[in-house]
Amino acid sequence: MLFNRDVKTTLPALHFTDPDHSQVPGKLCHQRHTQKQHYDRHAKVLHQSAINDMIRLRHPSGGWSNMAMVLRQVSPRSYIVKSDDGMLLQRIQRDLLKVPPHQPVFPTLDLQDAIMRHPGTPAVGAQLDVKTSVSMPTQEVYPNQTCIQPSEIVNMGLIQSLLSVLYLCIKLTVCSIVVTALQLKKK
């Protein structure tokens, strides 16, 4: 052994048994199934875009662009879209954000009607002079996000409906405050 010399005594040796390979495929299948469950825990189903859907495109910087329209589907998750500046682009489904359809404007409720319908109203026909105003917050510019100017929004109906809902919530809040104040004044 050492320096090419023969060993005169017998050396102890460990006899290896062949490993049991019959359980290996089952363990691999179980391991793959467990890994798939862990991976799928945070997976989401992507929405399917139809032709002529209005969408937004993801910027490489992380924000979303202006409006675009789906022209055709190239493969199950790839689409040809036309951006608002006229460019034809091919994008995968993950980089498309579907824009919700137009929602109708919610009907507004008159403040005095709301006060008269409240069960704790002290006098029928009482005239209350309550004025509410809604101011829009100033737009802050963040370096990693694309700011969309109001003039760039194609569908203003959604904003109008949100503002009318906000106005209605403010009116109802003021109504409940006035009624509570009148009830406290009465006591």
Secondary structure, DSSP 8 states (H G I E B T S, - for coil): -GGG---SS-----------GGGHHHHHHHHHHHHHHHHHTT--------TT-EEEEE-TTS-EEEEEEEEEEEETTEEEEEETTS-EEEEEGGGEEE------------HHHHHHHSTT-SSTT-----------------TTS----GGG-S-THHHHHHHHHHHHHHHHHHHHHHHHHHHHHH-
